[in-house]
Amino acid sequence: MGMSYLIIGFAQILKLSVAFVSDLRHTIDCVFAYVTSLFVICEANATFSTPEGYIQTVK
């Protein structure tokens, strides 16, 4: 009787930790995407700031 409770409890903990890890992974993905987009925007601004860069981008 006690063993089945132990297994159920362990399964619950496992399920919670899997959910937590996938949430964490999602959060990391969001942060990574945000940082990447910021970097791309900064790069674009740096390119546009020079006339040569602007002409290059438009071409």
CHARMM internal coordinates of N, CA and C (Angstrom, degrees):
IC EDIT
DIST 1 N 1 CA 1.4722
DIST 1 CA 1 C 1.5328
ANGL 1 N 1 CA 1 C 110.25
DIST 1 C 2 N 1.3145
ANGL 1 CA 1 C 2 N 115.41
DIHE 1 N 1 CA 1 C 2 N -47.42
DIST 2 N 2 CA 1.4597
ANGL 1 C 2 N 2 CA 120.08
DIHE 1 CA 1 C 2 N 2 CA -178.23
DIST 2 CA 2 C 1.5204
ANGL 2 N 2 CA 2 C 112.34
DIHE 1 C 2 N 2 CA 2 C -66.09
DIST 2 C 3 N 1.3388
ANGL 2 CA 2 C 3 N 115.44
DIHE 2 N 2 CA 2 C 3 N -31.21
DIST 3 N 3 CA 1.4615
ANGL 2 C 3 N 3 CA 120.26
DIHE 2 CA 2 C 3 N 3 CA -177.47
DIST 3 CA 3 C 1.5275
ANGL 3 N 3 CA 3 C 111.14
DIHE 2 C 3 N 3 CA 3 C -66.40
DIST 3 C 4 N 1.3356
ANGL 3 CA 3 C 4 N 117.21
DIHE 3 N 3 CA 3 C 4 N -41.88
DIST 4 N 4 CA 1.4654
ANGL 3 C 4 N 4 CA 120.00
DIHE 3 CA 3 C 4 N 4 CA -178.68
DIST 4 CA 4 C 1.5329
ANGL 4 N 4 CA 4 C 110.79
DIHE 3 C 4 N 4 CA 4 C -65.31
DIST 4 C 5 N 1.3225
ANGL 4 CA 4 C 5 N 116.46
DIHE 4 N 4 CA 4 C 5 N -36.75
DIST 5 N 5 CA 1.4700
ANGL 4 C 5 N 5 CA 119.93
DIHE 4 CA 4 C 5 N 5 CA 176.68
DIST 5 CA 5 C 1.5287
ANGL 5 N 5 CA 5 C 110.60
DIHE 4 C 5 N 5 CA 5 C -63.32
DIST 5 C 6 N 1.3234
ANGL 5 CA 5 C 6 N 114.64
DIHE 5 N 5 CA 5 C 6 N -39.81
DIST 6 N 6 CA 1.4557
ANGL 5 C 6 N 6 CA 120.92
DIHE 5 CA 5 C 6 N 6 CA 179.39
DIST 6 CA 6 C 1.5270
ANGL 6 N 6 CA 6 C 110.44
DIHE 5 C 6 N 6 CA 6 C -62.80
DIST 6 C 7 N 1.3331
ANGL 6 CA 6 C 7 N 116.30
DIHE 6 N 6 CA 6 C 7 N -43.99
DIST 7 N 7 CA 1.4696
ANGL 6 C 7 N 7 CA 121.45
DIHE 6 CA 6 C 7 N 7 CA -179.80
DIST 7 CA 7 C 1.5238
ANGL 7 N 7 CA 7 C 110.35
DIHE 6 C 7 N 7 CA 7 C -65.53
DIST 7 C 8 N 1.3405
ANGL 7 CA 7 C 8 N 116.92
DIHE 7 N 7 CA 7 C 8 N -43.20
DIST 8 N 8 CA 1.4724
ANGL 7 C 8 N 8 CA 121.00
DIHE 7 CA 7 C 8 N 8 CA 179.26
DIST 8 CA 8 C 1.5317
ANGL 8 N 8 CA 8 C 109.80
DIHE 7 C 8 N 8 CA 8 C -62.82
DIST 8 C 9 N 1.3195
ANGL 8 CA 8 C 9 N 116.48
DIHE 8 N 8 CA 8 C 9 N -43.97
DIST 9 N 9 CA 1.4658
ANGL 8 C 9 N 9 CA 121.27
DIHE 8 CA 8 C 9 N 9 CA 178.61
DIST 9 CA 9 C 1.5194
ANGL 9 N 9 CA 9 C 111.24
DIHE 8 C 9 N 9 CA 9 C -61.44
DIST 9 C 10 N 1.3316
ANGL 9 CA 9 C 10 N 115.75
DIHE 9 N 9 CA 9 C 10 N -42.41
DIST 10 N 10 CA 1.4593
ANGL 9 C 10 N 10 CA 120.83
DIHE 9 CA 9 C 10 N 10 CA 179.43
DIST 10 CA 10 C 1.5252
ANGL 10 N 10 CA 10 C 110.53
DIHE 9 C 10 N 10 CA 10 C -64.44
DIST 10 C 11 N 1.3368
ANGL 10 CA 10 C 11 N 116.14
DIHE 10 N 10 CA 10 C 11 N -41.06
DIST 11 N 11 CA 1.4681
ANGL 10 C 11 N 11 CA 121.19
DIHE 10 CA 10 C 11 N 11 CA 178.90
DIST 11 CA 11 C 1.5301
ANGL 11 N 11 CA 11 C 110.57
DIHE 10 C 11 N 11 CA 11 C -63.13
DIST 11 C 12 N 1.3332
ANGL 11 CA 11 C 12 N 116.48
DIHE 11 N 11 CA 11 C 12 N -40.36
DIST 12 N 12 CA 1.4700
ANGL 11 C 12 N 12 CA 121.00
DIHE 11 CA 11 C 12 N 12 CA 178.33
DIST 12 CA 12 C 1.5299
ANGL 12 N 12 CA 12 C 110.78
DIHE 11 C 12 N 12 CA 12 C -62.46
DIST 12 C 13 N 1.3235
ANGL 12 CA 12 C 13 N 116.02
DIHE 12 N 12 CA 12 C 13 N -45.22
DIST 13 N 13 CA 1.4702
ANGL 12 C 13 N 13 CA 121.37
DIHE 12 CA 12 C 13 N 13 CA 179.62
DIST 13 CA 13 C 1.5249
ANGL 13 N 13 CA 13 C 109.76
DIHE 12 C 13 N 13 CA 13 C -62.52
DIST 13 C 14 N 1.3244
ANGL 13 CA 13 C 14 N 116.12
DIHE 13 N 13 CA 13 C 14 N -42.46
DIST 14 N 14 CA 1.4589
ANGL 13 C 14 N 14 CA 121.92
DIHE 13 CA 13 C 14 N 14 CA 179.69
DIST 14 CA 14 C 1.5239
ANGL 14 N 14 CA 14 C 110.38
DIHE 13 C 14 N 14 CA 14 C -61.64
DIST 14 C 15 N 1.3372
ANGL 14 CA 14 C 15 N 114.83
DIHE 14 N 14 CA 14 C 15 N -44.67
DIST 15 N 15 CA 1.4707
ANGL 14 C 15 N 15 CA 120.44
DIHE 14 CA 14 C 15 N 15 CA -179.70
DIST 15 CA 15 C 1.5342
ANGL 15 N 15 CA 15 C 110.32
DIHE 14 C 15 N 15 CA 15 C -62.46
DIST 15 C 16 N 1.3254
ANGL 15 CA 15 C 16 N 116.73
DIHE 15 N 15 CA 15 C 16 N -42.86
DIST 16 N 16 CA 1.4646
ANGL 15 C 16 N 16 CA 121.44
DIHE 15 CA 15 C 16 N 16 CA 178.72
DIST 16 CA 16 C 1.5221
ANGL 16 N 16 CA 16 C 111.39
DIHE 15 C 16 N 16 CA 16 C -63.35
DIST 16 C 17 N 1.3385
ANGL 16 CA 16 C 17 N 116.17
DIHE 16 N 16 CA 16 C 17 N -42.98
DIST 17 N 17 CA 1.4627
ANGL 16 C 17 N 17 CA 118.65
DIHE 16 CA 16 C 17 N 17 CA -177.79
DIST 17 CA 17 C 1.5248
ANGL 17 N 17 CA 17 C 110.94
DIHE 16 C 17 N 17 CA 17 C -69.23
DIST 17 C 18 N 1.3297
ANGL 17 CA 17 C 18 N 117.80
DIHE 17 N 17 CA 17 C 18 N -34.98
DIST 18 N 18 CA 1.4644
ANGL 17 C 18 N 18 CA 121.06
DIHE 17 CA 17 C 18 N 18 CA 176.79
DIST 18 CA 18 C 1.5268
ANGL 18 N 18 CA 18 C 109.70
DIHE 17 C 18 N 18 CA 18 C -65.07
DIST 18 C 19 N 1.3357
ANGL 18 CA 18 C 19 N 116.65
DIHE 18 N 18 CA 18 C 19 N -43.56
DIST 19 N 19 CA 1.4682
ANGL 18 C 19 N 19 CA 121.15
DIHE 18 CA 18 C 19 N 19 CA 178.17
DIST 19 CA 19 C 1.5254
ANGL 19 N 19 CA 19 C 110.22
DIHE 18 C 19 N 19 CA 19 C -62.11
DIST 19 C 20 N 1.3322
ANGL 19 CA 19 C 20 N 115.91
DIHE 19 N 19 CA 19 C 20 N -41.23
DIST 20 N 20 CA 1.4635
ANGL 19 C 20 N 20 CA 120.82
DIHE 19 CA 19 C 20 N 20 CA -179.83
DIST 20 CA 20 C 1.5268
ANGL 20 N 20 CA 20 C 110.82
DIHE 19 C 20 N 20 CA 20 C -63.91
DIST 20 C 21 N 1.3314
ANGL 20 CA 20 C 21 N 116.36
DIHE 20 N 20 CA 20 C 21 N -44.35
DIST 21 N 21 CA 1.4671
ANGL 20 C 21 N 21 CA 121.03
DIHE 20 CA 20 C 21 N 21 CA -179.18
DIST 21 CA 21 C 1.5244
ANGL 21 N 21 CA 21 C 110.52
DIHE 20 C 21 N 21 CA 21 C -64.46
DIST 21 C 22 N 1.3334
ANGL 21 CA 21 C 22 N 117.48
DIHE 21 N 21 CA 21 C 22 N -41.81
DIST 22 N 22 CA 1.4668
ANGL 21 C 22 N 22 CA 119.30
DIHE 21 CA 21 C 22 N 22 CA -179.74
DIST 22 CA 22 C 1.5314
ANGL 22 N 22 CA 22 C 110.67
DIHE 21 C 22 N 22 CA 22 C -68.12
DIST 22 C 23 N 1.3335
ANGL 22 CA 22 C 23 N 117.08
DIHE 22 N 22 CA 22 C 23 N -35.78
DIST 23 N 23 CA 1.4710
ANGL 22 C 23 N 23 CA 120.84
DIHE 22 CA 22 C 23 N 23 CA 174.28
DIST 23 CA 23 C 1.5206
ANGL 23 N 23 CA 23 C 110.66
DIHE 22 C 23 N 23 CA 23 C -62.78
DIST 23 C 24 N 1.3225
ANGL 23 CA 23 C 24 N 115.21
DIHE 23 N 23 CA 23 C 24 N -43.68
DIST 24 N 24 CA 1.4592
ANGL 23 C 24 N 24 CA 121.54
DIHE 23 CA 23 C 24 N 24 CA -179.86
DIST 24 CA 24 C 1.5234
ANGL 24 N 24 CA 24 C 109.86
DIHE 23 C 24 N 24 CA 24 C -62.76
DIST 24 C 25 N 1.3265
ANGL 24 CA 24 C 25 N 115.80
DIHE 24 N 24 CA 24 C 25 N -43.39
DIST 25 N 25 CA 1.4628
ANGL 24 C 25 N 25 CA 120.52
DIHE 24 CA 24 C 25 N 25 CA 179.36
DIST 25 CA 25 C 1.5243
ANGL 25 N 25 CA 25 C 110.09
DIHE 24 C 25 N 25 CA 25 C -62.32
DIST 25 C 26 N 1.3251
ANGL 25 CA 25 C 26 N 116.73
DIHE 25 N 25 CA 25 C 26 N -40.67
DIST 26 N 26 CA 1.4690
ANGL 25 C 26 N 26 CA 121.69
DIHE 25 CA 25 C 26 N 26 CA 178.59
DIST 26 CA 26 C 1.5329
ANGL 26 N 26 CA 26 C 110.07
DIHE 25 C 26 N 26 CA 26 C -62.69
DIST 26 C 27 N 1.3291
ANGL 26 CA 26 C 27 N 116.01
DIHE 26 N 26 CA 26 C 27 N -43.37
DIST 27 N 27 CA 1.4648
ANGL 26 C 27 N 27 CA 121.40
DIHE 26 CA 26 C 27 N 27 CA 179.17
DIST 27 CA 27 C 1.5217
ANGL 27 N 27 CA 27 C 110.56
DIHE 26 C 27 N 27 CA 27 C -62.08
DIST 27 C 28 N 1.3299
ANGL 27 CA 27 C 28 N 116.40
DIHE 27 N 27 CA 27 C 28 N -44.95
DIST 28 N 28 CA 1.4667
ANGL 27 C 28 N 28 CA 120.99
DIHE 27 CA 27 C 28 N 28 CA 179.06
DIST 28 CA 28 C 1.5223
ANGL 28 N 28 CA 28 C 109.97
DIHE 27 C 28 N 28 CA 28 C -61.85
DIST 28 C 29 N 1.3436
ANGL 28 CA 28 C 29 N 116.79
DIHE 28 N 28 CA 28 C 29 N -41.80
DIST 29 N 29 CA 1.4679
ANGL 28 C 29 N 29 CA 121.29
DIHE 28 CA 28 C 29 N 29 CA 177.47
DIST 29 CA 29 C 1.5197
ANGL 29 N 29 CA 29 C 110.55
DIHE 28 C 29 N 29 CA 29 C -59.49
DIST 29 C 30 N 1.3239
ANGL 29 CA 29 C 30 N 116.89
DIHE 29 N 29 CA 29 C 30 N -44.13
DIST 30 N 30 CA 1.4696
ANGL 29 C 30 N 30 CA 121.46
DIHE 29 CA 29 C 30 N 30 CA -179.46
DIST 30 CA 30 C 1.5221
ANGL 30 N 30 CA 30 C 110.73
DIHE 29 C 30 N 30 CA 30 C -63.01
DIST 30 C 31 N 1.3168
ANGL 30 CA 30 C 31 N 116.59
DIHE 30 N 30 CA 30 C 31 N -45.91
DIST 31 N 31 CA 1.4661
ANGL 30 C 31 N 31 CA 121.41
DIHE 30 CA 30 C 31 N 31 CA 179.81
DIST 31 CA 31 C 1.5253
ANGL 31 N 31 CA 31 C 109.61
DIHE 30 C 31 N 31 CA 31 C -62.59
DIST 31 C 32 N 1.3335
ANGL 31 CA 31 C 32 N 115.95
DIHE 31 N 31 CA 31 C 32 N -43.04
DIST 32 N 32 CA 1.4683
ANGL 31 C 32 N 32 CA 120.82
DIHE 31 CA 31 C 32 N 32 CA -179.86
DIST 32 CA 32 C 1.5251
ANGL 32 N 32 CA 32 C 110.70
DIHE 31 C 32 N 32 CA 32 C -62.67
DIST 32 C 33 N 1.3235
ANGL 32 CA 32 C 33 N 116.20
DIHE 32 N 32 CA 32 C 33 N -44.27
DIST 33 N 33 CA 1.4729
ANGL 32 C 33 N 33 CA 120.91
DIHE 32 CA 32 C 33 N 33 CA 179.23
DIST 33 CA 33 C 1.5265
ANGL 33 N 33 CA 33 C 110.15
DIHE 32 C 33 N 33 CA 33 C -62.95
DIST 33 C 34 N 1.3317
ANGL 33 CA 33 C 34 N 116.44
DIHE 33 N 33 CA 33 C 34 N -40.71
DIST 34 N 34 CA 1.4658
ANGL 33 C 34 N 34 CA 121.67
DIHE 33 CA 33 C 34 N 34 CA -179.71
DIST 34 CA 34 C 1.5300
ANGL 34 N 34 CA 34 C 110.63
DIHE 33 C 34 N 34 CA 34 C -63.67
DIST 34 C 35 N 1.3216
ANGL 34 CA 34 C 35 N 116.00
DIHE 34 N 34 CA 34 C 35 N -47.63
DIST 35 N 35 CA 1.4661
ANGL 34 C 35 N 35 CA 121.18
DIHE 34 CA 34 C 35 N 35 CA -179.40
DIST 35 CA 35 C 1.5255
ANGL 35 N 35 CA 35 C 110.16
DIHE 34 C 35 N 35 CA 35 C -63.60
DIST 35 C 36 N 1.3298
ANGL 35 CA 35 C 36 N 116.53
DIHE 35 N 35 CA 35 C 36 N -42.09
DIST 36 N 36 CA 1.4659
ANGL 35 C 36 N 36 CA 121.15
DIHE 35 CA 35 C 36 N 36 CA 179.26
DIST 36 CA 36 C 1.5187
ANGL 36 N 36 CA 36 C 110.62
DIHE 35 C 36 N 36 CA 36 C -62.12
DIST 36 C 37 N 1.3339
ANGL 36 CA 36 C 37 N 117.07
DIHE 36 N 36 CA 36 C 37 N -44.78
DIST 37 N 37 CA 1.4674
ANGL 36 C 37 N 37 CA 119.83
DIHE 36 CA 36 C 37 N 37 CA -179.31
DIST 37 CA 37 C 1.5309
ANGL 37 N 37 CA 37 C 110.60
DIHE 36 C 37 N 37 CA 37 C -65.89
DIST 37 C 38 N 1.3256
ANGL 37 CA 37 C 38 N 117.28
DIHE 37 N 37 CA 37 C 38 N -37.83
DIST 38 N 38 CA 1.4702
ANGL 37 C 38 N 38 CA 120.72
DIHE 37 CA 37 C 38 N 38 CA 176.26
DIST 38 CA 38 C 1.5198
ANGL 38 N 38 CA 38 C 110.43
DIHE 37 C 38 N 38 CA 38 C -61.08
DIST 38 C 39 N 1.3230
ANGL 38 CA 38 C 39 N 115.70
DIHE 38 N 38 CA 38 C 39 N -44.04
DIST 39 N 39 CA 1.4618
ANGL 38 C 39 N 39 CA 121.46
DIHE 38 CA 38 C 39 N 39 CA -179.58
DIST 39 CA 39 C 1.5265
ANGL 39 N 39 CA 39 C 110.23
DIHE 38 C 39 N 39 CA 39 C -62.46
DIST 39 C 40 N 1.3300
ANGL 39 CA 39 C 40 N 116.57
DIHE 39 N 39 CA 39 C 40 N -43.23
DIST 40 N 40 CA 1.4666
ANGL 39 C 40 N 40 CA 121.43
DIHE 39 CA 39 C 40 N 40 CA 179.41
DIST 40 CA 40 C 1.5289
ANGL 40 N 40 CA 40 C 110.20
DIHE 39 C 40 N 40 CA 40 C -62.94
DIST 40 C 41 N 1.3370
ANGL 40 CA 40 C 41 N 116.66
DIHE 40 N 40 CA 40 C 41 N -43.10
DIST 41 N 41 CA 1.4702
ANGL 40 C 41 N 41 CA 121.13
DIHE 40 CA 40 C 41 N 41 CA 179.11
DIST 41 CA 41 C 1.5332
ANGL 41 N 41 CA 41 C 110.08
DIHE 40 C 41 N 41 CA 41 C -62.64
DIST 41 C 42 N 1.3282
ANGL 41 CA 41 C 42 N 116.90
DIHE 41 N 41 CA 41 C 42 N -43.50
DIST 42 N 42 CA 1.4706
ANGL 41 C 42 N 42 CA 120.96
DIHE 41 CA 41 C 42 N 42 CA 178.60
DIST 42 CA 42 C 1.5187
ANGL 42 N 42 CA 42 C 110.75
DIHE 41 C 42 N 42 CA 42 C -62.52
DIST 42 C 43 N 1.3242
ANGL 42 CA 42 C 43 N 116.44
DIHE 42 N 42 CA 42 C 43 N -42.12
DIST 43 N 43 CA 1.4654
ANGL 42 C 43 N 43 CA 121.22
DIHE 42 CA 42 C 43 N 43 CA 178.32
DIST 43 CA 43 C 1.5261
ANGL 43 N 43 CA 43 C 110.16
DIHE 42 C 43 N 43 CA 43 C -61.67
DIST 43 C 44 N 1.3270
ANGL 43 CA 43 C 44 N 116.93
DIHE 43 N 43 CA 43 C 44 N -43.99
DIST 44 N 44 CA 1.4679
ANGL 43 C 44 N 44 CA 121.96
DIHE 43 CA 43 C 44 N 44 CA -179.67
DIST 44 CA 44 C 1.5246
ANGL 44 N 44 CA 44 C 109.97
DIHE 43 C 44 N 44 CA 44 C -62.84
DIST 44 C 45 N 1.3326
ANGL 44 CA 44 C 45 N 116.56
DIHE 44 N 44 CA 44 C 45 N -43.01
DIST 45 N 45 CA 1.4674
ANGL 44 C 45 N 45 CA 120.61
DIHE 44 CA 44 C 45 N 45 CA 178.86
DIST 45 CA 45 C 1.5217
ANGL 45 N 45 CA 45 C 111.08
DIHE 44 C 45 N 45 CA 45 C -63.14
DIST 45 C 46 N 1.3176
ANGL 45 CA 45 C 46 N 115.90
DIHE 45 N 45 CA 45 C 46 N -41.15
DIST 46 N 46 CA 1.4630
ANGL 45 C 46 N 46 CA 120.39
DIHE 45 CA 45 C 46 N 46 CA 179.58
DIST 46 CA 46 C 1.5288
ANGL 46 N 46 CA 46 C 109.83
DIHE 45 C 46 N 46 CA 46 C -64.11
DIST 46 C 47 N 1.3164
ANGL 46 CA 46 C 47 N 116.71
DIHE 46 N 46 CA 46 C 47 N -37.49
DIST 47 N 47 CA 1.4623
ANGL 46 C 47 N 47 CA 121.53
DIHE 46 CA 46 C 47 N 47 CA -179.72
DIST 47 CA 47 C 1.5242
ANGL 47 N 47 CA 47 C 110.18
DIHE 46 C 47 N 47 CA 47 C -69.80
DIST 47 C 48 N 1.3287
ANGL 47 CA 47 C 48 N 115.68
DIHE 47 N 47 CA 47 C 48 N -42.79
DIST 48 N 48 CA 1.4682
ANGL 47 C 48 N 48 CA 120.33
DIHE 47 CA 47 C 48 N 48 CA -177.21
DIST 48 CA 48 C 1.5288
ANGL 48 N 48 CA 48 C 112.30
DIHE 47 C 48 N 48 CA 48 C -71.25
DIST 48 C 49 N 1.3247
ANGL 48 CA 48 C 49 N 116.82
DIHE 48 N 48 CA 48 C 49 N -21.26
DIST 49 N 49 CA 1.4654
ANGL 48 C 49 N 49 CA 119.30
DIHE 48 CA 48 C 49 N 49 CA -174.91
DIST 49 CA 49 C 1.5302
ANGL 49 N 49 CA 49 C 112.18
DIHE 48 C 49 N 49 CA 49 C -68.80
DIST 49 C 50 N 1.3337
ANGL 49 CA 49 C 50 N 117.49
DIHE 49 N 49 CA 49 C 50 N -23.41
DIST 50 N 50 CA 1.4708
ANGL 49 C 50 N 50 CA 119.35
DIHE 49 CA 49 C 50 N 50 CA 176.82
DIST 50 CA 50 C 1.5217
ANGL 50 N 50 CA 50 C 108.94
DIHE 49 C 50 N 50 CA 50 C -103.27
DIST 50 C 51 N 1.3139
ANGL 50 CA 50 C 51 N 118.23
DIHE 50 N 50 CA 50 C 51 N 141.05
DIST 51 N 51 CA 1.4776
ANGL 50 C 51 N 51 CA 120.69
DIHE 50 CA 50 C 51 N 51 CA 179.99
DIST 51 CA 51 C 1.5268
ANGL 51 N 51 CA 51 C 111.98
DIHE 50 C 51 N 51 CA 51 C -58.94
DIST 51 C 52 N 1.3414
ANGL 51 CA 51 C 52 N 116.85
DIHE 51 N 51 CA 51 C 52 N -38.65
DIST 52 N 52 CA 1.4683
ANGL 51 C 52 N 52 CA 120.30
DIHE 51 CA 51 C 52 N 52 CA 179.69
DIST 52 CA 52 C 1.5240
ANGL 52 N 52 CA 52 C 109.94
DIHE 51 C 52 N 52 CA 52 C -62.46
DIST 52 C 53 N 1.3221
ANGL 52 CA 52 C 53 N 114.48
DIHE 52 N 52 CA 52 C 53 N -43.61
DIST 53 N 53 CA 1.4629
ANGL 52 C 53 N 53 CA 119.88
DIHE 52 CA 52 C 53 N 53 CA -179.98
DIST 53 CA 53 C 1.5118
ANGL 53 N 53 CA 53 C 111.13
DIHE 52 C 53 N 53 CA 53 C -63.38
DIST 53 C 54 N 1.3286
ANGL 53 CA 53 C 54 N 115.92
DIHE 53 N 53 CA 53 C 54 N -39.61
DIST 54 N 54 CA 1.4675
ANGL 53 C 54 N 54 CA 120.49
DIHE 53 CA 53 C 54 N 54 CA 179.55
DIST 54 CA 54 C 1.5284
ANGL 54 N 54 CA 54 C 110.26
DIHE 53 C 54 N 54 CA 54 C -64.49
DIST 54 C 55 N 1.3170
ANGL 54 CA 54 C 55 N 116.40
DIHE 54 N 54 CA 54 C 55 N -45.27
DIST 55 N 55 CA 1.4713
ANGL 54 C 55 N 55 CA 120.92
DIHE 54 CA 54 C 55 N 55 CA 179.90
DIST 55 CA 55 C 1.5288
ANGL 55 N 55 CA 55 C 109.78
DIHE 54 C 55 N 55 CA 55 C -62.72
DIST 55 C 56 N 1.3265
ANGL 55 CA 55 C 56 N 115.24
DIHE 55 N 55 CA 55 C 56 N -42.09
DIST 56 N 56 CA 1.4706
ANGL 55 C 56 N 56 CA 120.81
DIHE 55 CA 55 C 56 N 56 CA 179.43
DIST 56 CA 56 C 1.5285
ANGL 56 N 56 CA 56 C 109.97
DIHE 55 C 56 N 56 CA 56 C -59.90
DIST 56 C 57 N 1.3355
ANGL 56 CA 56 C 57 N 116.51
DIHE 56 N 56 CA 56 C 57 N -44.60
DIST 57 N 57 CA 1.4626
ANGL 56 C 57 N 57 CA 121.84
DIHE 56 CA 56 C 57 N 57 CA -177.28
DIST 57 CA 57 C 1.5234
ANGL 57 N 57 CA 57 C 110.55
DIHE 56 C 57 N 57 CA 57 C -67.55
DIST 57 C 58 N 1.3296
ANGL 57 CA 57 C 58 N 116.74
DIHE 57 N 57 CA 57 C 58 N -40.35
DIST 58 N 58 CA 1.4651
ANGL 57 C 58 N 58 CA 120.56
DIHE 57 CA 57 C 58 N 58 CA -178.39
DIST 58 CA 58 C 1.5286
ANGL 58 N 58 CA 58 C 110.39
DIHE 57 C 58 N 58 CA 58 C -67.47
DIST 58 C 59 N 1.3322
ANGL 58 CA 58 C 59 N 116.08
DIHE 58 N 58 CA 58 C 59 N -39.22
DIST 59 N 59 CA 1.4712
ANGL 58 C 59 N 59 CA 120.33
DIHE 58 CA 58 C 59 N 59 CA 177.17
DIST 59 CA 59 C 1.5073
ANGL 59 N 59 CA 59 C 107.93
DIHE 58 C 59 N 59 CA 59 C -65.68
END
COOR INIT
IC SEED 1 N 1 CA 1 C
IC BUILD
